[in-house]
Amino acid sequence: MSSRILIVDDEESASEYLRLILEEEGFSVRTTANGVEALIALETNSFDLVISDIRMPQMDGLELLAHLQQRWPEMPALMLTANDGVGDIVEAIQLGAINYLVKPASRPVLLVAVERALRARPLESAPDASVPELVGETAAITEVRHRVVMAARSDVHVMVTGDTGTGKELVARAIHRLSAQSEGPFVPHNCALAPAELFESEFFGHRRGSFTGAERDHVGLLRQAHGGVLFLDELEAMPAAHQAKLLRVIDDGEVRPLGAEKSEVVSVRFVAATNRDPALMMEERTLREDLYYRLRGIEIVLPTLEERSEDIPRLARHFSGESGLGFTPEALEALCAAPWPGNVRQLRNMVQGARAIAGEGRIGLADLPIQAAPGSAPGSVPGSDPAILLSDAPRGTSLREVERWAIKQALADCGGNRTRTAEVLEIDRSTLRRKMAEYEIE
């Protein structure tokens, strides 16, 4: 039996456009003009999916969503909007909408969204407790877990922002694991590491002989991620021209490999991540505003370790594993008092190194490099621990000033060696290179 779909839109032309496409695909469709008519239809008929406009007279789409959550909580709903009104979209997702579509949605985008909505998981299947990889009990990390679950319950694209080392890929993998895309692939891609001239081949793929050196067919990232999640890390490194091409795929739901004669439909959920402020990036024109609003169905902002310092003991015990007896009080006190410019990643690396030194015994103060004198460890670079680097940073300075100061100090301590400096700061060389350009560091 074909799925039954209820369309709710006061624009007759918009309803007819959706009805014709869906009926051609074999769906049973009924149209109504507003939320009141939709509720009457729901009372007397059985439907598998509701597709509703947001702005309507008498009862709008958000009011209708609230009624759906109260009376038919397992009914999936897709929302329609004439623009990227972020406030309405966020509220719709919070009210339980699976996804939203910008009018007029292309046929491939509509059909992919409908297919995914029809197989979406019920809300009860992803409680907050099912995100064990995000360790901590502070309000900041609890809010992150809540948003991960909200993202997993929906089908929208996600934007994750946060400093280096806060766990952006961890969040992306948790969303994938809990979502309806969990049986599909998770494909990570670092935008800072991809050669610009290979963008189209990397993302769209190519056919053998399509350009010099193309000796065999190549499946692009978008086809690799079909049915799953494509994680775009360091989005800030993607050139504007490439952003426009990515936006076209999001809008059309199709890709054409280089050298191919026709396009292919893809069903991909995007999770994008950046360690920069999107508002600043849009102001600098390094991030397209339209792409940002397509990707930001839900935005998850990760706190720095300083903002959740009460979680440090719990995180330290988690990273030390089950093989030892824990920490001495002095060691835990030192961990809690230290600055963490590398955030959770830096804490993890330090604790795991200390565990290797301590063996099965308790990790003590002597096992932690944060209290060691600069240069005391064999083969160490003077002042090479990030916690030591920032111990003399002037108080009251902005985060940007502290970051610039830390990079300059690390470069000086490493004799200008960029590879070693990147290791000390626990970032990759491309990030260091970009930061040096951003802060005009020679």
Secondary structure, 3 states (H helix, E strand, C coil): CCCEEEEECCCHHHHHHHHHHHHHCCCEEEEECCHHHHHHHHHHCCCCEEEEECCCCCCCHHHHHHHHHHHCCCCCEEEEECCCCHHHHHHHHHCCCCEEEECCCCHHHHHHHHHHHHCCCCHHHCCHHHCCCCCCCCHHHHHHHHHHHHHHHCCCCEEEECCCCCCHHHHHHHHHHHCCCCCCCEEEEECCCCCHHHHHHHHHCECCCCCCCCCCCECCHHHHCCCEEEEEECHHHCCHHHHHHHHHHHHHCEECCECCCCCEECCEEEEEEECCCHHHHHHCCCCCHHHHHHHCCEEEECCCCHHHHHHHHHHHHHHHCCCCCCECHHHHHHHHHCCCCCHHHHHHHHHHHHHHHHCCCCECHHHCHHHCCCCCCCCCCCCCCHHHHCCCCCCCCCHHHHHHHHHHHHHHHCCCCHHHHHHHHCCCHHHHHHHHHHCCCC
